[in-house]
Amino acid sequence: MKILTAQEFEEEMLPQVLNRGKADISSIEASVKKIVADVRDEGDKALLMYTEKFDKVSLTVARSQP
């Protein structure tokens, strides 16, 4: 753990803390819109595909028995 004086915090960390919510997300916006559209259009099929792609987990849909 690094201990900072108030002045050190203000100089080193405060700008990072104040600007952390100002990230530029424009570079990922198109990808996110495609994922949302795929899930909207394809439902569970898209969810399973993206789970495997991003989480490296292969899931299947449980079939209910009559």
MDAnalysis code that builds the backbone (N, CA, C; Angstrom):
import MDAnalysis as mda
import numpy as np

u = mda.Universe.empty(198, n_residues=66, atom_resindex=np.repeat(np.arange(66), 3), trajectory=True)
u.add_TopologyAttr("name", ["N", "CA", "C"] * 66)
u.add_TopologyAttr("resid", np.arange(1, 67))
u.add_TopologyAttr("resname", ["MET", "LYS", "ILE", "LEU", "THR", "ALA", "GLN", "GLU", "PHE", "GLU", "GLU", "GLU", "MET", "LEU", "PRO", "GLN", "VAL", "LEU", "ASN", "ARG", "GLY", "LYS", "ALA", "ASP", "ILE", "SER", "SER", "ILE", "GLU", "ALA", "SER", "VAL", "LYS", "LYS", "ILE", "VAL", "ALA", "ASP", "VAL", "ARG", "ASP", "GLU", "GLY", "ASP", "LYS", "ALA", "LEU", "LEU", "MET", "TYR", "THR", "GLU", "LYS", "PHE", "ASP", "LYS", "VAL", "SER", "LEU", "THR", "VAL", "ALA", "ARG", "SER", "GLN", "PRO"])
u.atoms.positions = np.array([
    [0.842, -1.161, 0.000],
    [0.000, 0.000, 0.000],
    [0.893, 1.232, 0.000],
    [0.532, 2.187, -0.831],
    [1.286, 3.432, -0.899],
    [0.532, 4.496, -0.105],
    [1.221, 5.149, 0.791],
    [0.616, 6.211, 1.581],
    [1.000, 7.544, 0.948],
    [-0.002, 8.354, 0.670],
    [0.216, 9.644, 0.037],
    [-0.164, 10.772, 0.985],
    [0.557, 11.848, 0.875],
    [0.124, 13.060, 1.572],
    [-1.025, 13.647, 0.766],
    [-1.729, 14.589, 1.339],
    [-2.830, 15.230, 0.630],
    [-2.333, 15.878, -0.657],
    [-1.173, 16.491, -0.609],
    [-0.627, 17.141, -1.793],
    [-0.265, 16.103, -2.865],
    [0.349, 15.000, -2.452],
    [0.699, 13.947, -3.404],
    [-0.562, 13.358, -4.048],
    [-1.582, 13.149, -3.221],
    [-2.838, 12.626, -3.756],
    [-3.408, 13.586, -4.786],
    [-3.432, 14.855, -4.435],
    [-3.986, 15.857, -5.343],
    [-3.212, 15.902, -6.656],
    [-1.918, 15.776, -6.603],
    [-1.093, 15.845, -7.808],
    [-1.126, 14.553, -8.627],
    [-1.072, 13.406, -7.938],
    [-0.918, 12.126, -8.620],
    [-2.232, 11.415, -8.920],
    [-3.149, 11.445, -7.993],
    [-4.324, 10.593, -8.108],
    [-5.623, 11.332, -8.431],
    [-5.764, 12.536, -7.958],
    [-7.032, 13.242, -8.120],
    [-7.453, 13.368, -9.582],
    [-6.556, 13.729, -10.503],
    [-6.992, 13.801, -11.902],
    [-7.524, 12.457, -12.430],
    [-6.913, 11.360, -12.042],
    [-7.376, 10.037, -12.470],
    [-8.751, 9.733, -11.897],
    [-8.946, 10.059, -10.627],
    [-10.221, 9.800, -9.972],
    [-11.327, 10.637, -10.619],
    [-11.048, 11.896, -10.867],
    [-12.058, 12.781, -11.432],
    [-12.403, 12.447, -12.877],
    [-11.471, 11.885, -13.623],
    [-11.694, 11.610, -15.034],
    [-12.031, 10.160, -15.353],
    [-12.169, 9.309, -14.358],
    [-12.377, 7.884, -14.638],
    [-13.701, 7.602, -15.343],
    [-14.689, 8.425, -15.177],
    [-15.969, 8.201, -15.851],
    [-16.045, 8.830, -17.224],
    [-14.976, 9.422, -17.680],
    [-14.979, 10.107, -18.962],
    [-14.295, 9.296, -20.060],
    [-14.318, 8.008, -19.924],
    [-13.661, 7.149, -20.908],
    [-14.359, 7.267, -22.256],
    [-13.598, 7.198, -23.307],
    [-14.136, 7.252, -24.663],
    [-14.576, 5.850, -25.058],
    [-15.872, 5.656, -25.155],
    [-16.404, 4.337, -25.486],
    [-16.821, 4.222, -26.942],
    [-16.576, 5.251, -27.729],
    [-17.011, 5.233, -29.125],
    [-16.406, 4.073, -29.910],
    [-15.223, 3.637, -29.522],
    [-14.564, 2.550, -30.247],
    [-15.254, 1.205, -30.036],
    [-16.031, 1.050, -28.973],
    [-16.710, -0.225, -28.731],
    [-18.214, -0.150, -28.959],
    [-18.712, 1.030, -29.233],
    [-20.160, 1.226, -29.367],
    [-20.777, 0.331, -30.447],
    [-20.170, 0.226, -31.601],
    [-20.722, -0.596, -32.678],
    [-20.770, -2.072, -32.278],
    [-19.739, -2.541, -31.609],
    [-19.711, -3.946, -31.183],
    [-20.821, -4.235, -30.182],
    [-21.012, -3.327, -29.241],
    [-22.044, -3.522, -28.228],
    [-23.433, -3.485, -28.866],
    [-23.647, -2.568, -29.808],
    [-24.943, -2.499, -30.490],
    [-25.227, -3.790, -31.249],
    [-24.202, -4.383, -31.865],
    [-24.394, -5.645, -32.577],
    [-24.762, -6.771, -31.620],
    [-24.108, -6.834, -30.488],
    [-24.414, -7.873, -29.501],
    [-25.847, -7.732, -29.016],
    [-26.262, -6.517, -28.686],
    [-27.629, -6.286, -28.203],
    [-28.640, -6.671, -29.286],
    [-28.381, -6.288, -30.525],
    [-29.294, -6.634, -31.621],
    [-29.362, -8.145, -31.820],
    [-28.215, -8.816, -31.761],
    [-28.199, -10.277, -31.912],
    [-29.014, -10.951, -30.821],
    [-28.860, -10.501, -29.591],
    [-29.604, -11.103, -28.479],
    [-31.093, -10.797, -28.636],
    [-31.421, -9.599, -29.064],
    [-32.826, -9.244, -29.283],
    [-33.440, -10.128, -30.372],
    [-32.696, -10.340, -31.457],
    [-33.213, -11.091, -32.601],
    [-33.156, -12.602, -32.416],
    [-32.093, -13.101, -31.785],
    [-31.869, -14.543, -31.719],
    [-32.025, -15.141, -30.323],
    [-32.224, -14.302, -29.321],
    [-32.483, -14.793, -27.969],
    [-31.373, -15.663, -27.399],
    [-31.794, -16.819, -26.855],
    [-30.858, -17.712, -26.174],
    [-29.716, -18.178, -27.069],
    [-29.996, -18.372, -28.358],
    [-28.950, -18.814, -29.280],
    [-27.779, -17.829, -29.260],
    [-28.079, -16.538, -29.317],
    [-27.030, -15.513, -29.287],
    [-26.355, -15.468, -27.917],
    [-27.141, -15.593, -26.857],
    [-26.551, -15.588, -25.507],
    [-25.548, -16.726, -25.341],
    [-25.919, -17.896, -25.821],
    [-25.013, -19.040, -25.719],
    [-23.751, -18.823, -26.553],
    [-23.921, -18.253, -27.741],
    [-22.774, -17.992, -28.603],
    [-21.811, -16.996, -27.947],
    [-22.353, -15.900, -27.410],
    [-21.492, -14.890, -26.791],
    [-20.896, -15.370, -25.470],
    [-21.607, -16.221, -24.745],
    [-21.045, -16.807, -23.526],
    [-19.819, -17.632, -23.867],
    [-19.932, -18.408, -24.929],
    [-18.782, -19.222, -25.336],
    [-17.641, -18.337, -25.850],
    [-17.984, -17.322, -26.620],
    [-16.960, -16.456, -27.197],
    [-16.194, -15.673, -26.127],
    [-16.911, -15.056, -25.204],
    [-16.266, -14.165, -24.235],
    [-15.858, -14.861, -22.935],
    [-16.661, -15.811, -22.483],
    [-16.382, -16.467, -21.203],
    [-15.699, -17.813, -21.350],
    [-15.610, -18.289, -22.598],
    [-14.985, -19.586, -22.879],
    [-15.692, -20.719, -22.137],
    [-17.039, -20.598, -22.078],
    [-17.866, -21.608, -21.431],
    [-18.907, -22.060, -22.441],
    [-18.994, -23.357, -22.664],
    [-19.956, -23.891, -23.613],
    [-21.183, -24.385, -22.846],
    [-22.314, -23.715, -23.062],
    [-23.562, -24.072, -22.388],
    [-24.564, -24.581, -23.407],
    [-25.564, -25.301, -22.931],
    [-26.658, -25.741, -23.791],
    [-27.964, -25.367, -23.137],
    [-29.015, -25.344, -23.936],
    [-30.349, -25.034, -23.420],
    [-30.924, -26.293, -22.819],
    [-31.437, -26.195, -21.602],
    [-32.060, -27.341, -20.954],
    [-33.425, -27.569, -21.586],
    [-33.698, -28.797, -21.931],
    [-34.998, -29.158, -22.516],
    [-35.895, -29.685, -21.408],
    [-37.091, -29.126, -21.309],
    [-38.014, -29.611, -20.284],
    [-38.633, -30.919, -20.751],
    [-38.817, -31.817, -19.825],
    [-39.386, -33.134, -20.161],
    [-40.894, -33.068, -19.967],
    [-41.645, -33.712, -20.883],
    [-43.126, -33.688, -20.776],
    [-43.635, -34.467, -19.603],
])
